[in-house]
Amino acid sequence: MAHNRIIIYSKPNCMQCNFTKKYLDDKGVDYTIKDIFESEVALEEVKELGFTSVPVISVEGKEAFNGFRPDLLDQLV
């Protein structure tokens, strides 16, 4: 089953980021991580999406959301 490209904007030592990644890992879902501490571009993308905290989950064709949201993550599986 093909998935839309999922991007997780994250930072080190972020519990909600880690929960989000583990949740998707446990379901076998592929995603890309963009660390906002390592990439100024990633930080700007988060700001452009209208968020000030991570994780931010961005999926092609869907509205981005932030925080650990199993209800919304389940819609991506």
C-alpha positions in Angstrom: 0.0 0.0 0.0 1.5 3.3 -1.0 1.5 6.1 1.5 1.6 9.8 0.9 4.9 11.3 1.9 4.9 11.9 5.6 7.3 14.5 7.1 7.8 14.8 10.9 9.4 18.0 12.0 11.2 17.1 15.2 14.0 18.2 17.7 16.2 16.3 20.1 14.9 15.2 23.4 11.3 15.8 22.4 9.0 13.2 24.1 6.0 13.9 21.8 8.3 13.6 18.8 9.6 10.3 20.0 6.1 9.0 20.7 5.0 10.0 17.2 8.0 8.3 15.6 7.6 5.1 17.7 3.8 5.0 16.9 4.5 5.1 13.2 7.4 2.7 13.4 5.2 0.2 15.3 2.6 0.4 12.4 5.3 0.0 9.7 4.7 3.5 8.3 7.6 5.2 6.4 8.3 8.9 7.1 11.0 11.5 6.8 12.4 13.4 9.8 13.4 17.0 9.6 15.2 18.2 12.7 14.5 21.9 13.3 17.7 22.2 15.4 19.9 20.9 12.5 18.1 22.7 9.7 17.1 26.4 9.5 15.1 25.5 6.4 13.1 22.9 8.5 12.5 25.5 11.2 11.2 28.0 8.6 8.9 25.4 7.1 7.4 24.8 10.6 6.8 28.5 11.0 5.3 28.8 7.5 2.9 26.0 8.4 1.8 28.2 11.4 3.2 26.1 14.2 5.6 27.1 17.1 6.1 23.7 18.6 7.0 20.2 17.5 6.3 17.6 16.4 4.6 18.9 13.3 3.3 16.2 11.0 2.9 17.2 7.4 1.4 14.9 4.7 0.9 15.6 1.1 -2.7 16.5 0.4 -3.7 16.8 4.1 -3.7 19.6 6.7 -0.6 19.6 8.9 -1.0 19.0 12.6 1.2 19.0 15.7 1.6 17.1 18.9 1.3 13.3 19.5 -2.1 12.6 18.0 -2.8 8.9 17.6 -6.3 9.6 16.3 -4.8 11.6 13.4 -1.9 9.3 12.9 -4.3 6.3 12.5 -5.7 8.1 9.5 -2.3 7.9 7.8 -1.9 4.2 8.1 
